[in-house]
């Protein structure tokens, strides 16, 4: 054993308890809890056309899938450093989620009632670590709107490269099929995040 001498920063090490259902600072030190959370989780975005159906459903379904993987309630996902957003390449700001999307998510125990659409913002996208487009067309529009270094972090949500079909104007069954396709893709993607 070698003695390296007095530590230069004169700060204690951080002890963090991290595991299923637990993100607890046991001993504070040089790195604060906020920085630990930012390091532990990811900032993830979902992009569709109008941000009223697919990407908002992806956002809340991703929260639920993360909560399941982390063994915590959905409300605690942010404590593990995850931030989820959705936006649309042609979104009108402030539009509510479609009635059918709200109903299908409510049936899954998820609340989409307060959602308001957000247009694609290249600055916001630049702050995200992973950005998932719901179709190839969305991916092309997204990549065209951001710097090349950011475009490298953008990909299709479906790991097999398939488009998630747009349920807008369709039946409730169309929304249910859309949600199921999103859920199937998220089960793979969330394994990459956690």
Secondary structure, 3 states (H helix, E strand, C coil): CCCCCCCCCCCCCCEEEEECCEEEEEECCCCCHHHHHHHHCCEEEEEECCCCCHHHHHHHHHHHHHHHHHCCCHHHHHHHCCEEEEEECCCCCCCECCHHHHHHHHHCCCCCCCCECCECCHHHHHHCCEEEECCHHHHHHHHHHCCHHHHCCEEECCCCCCCCCCCCCCCHHHHHHHHHHHHHHHHHHHHHHC
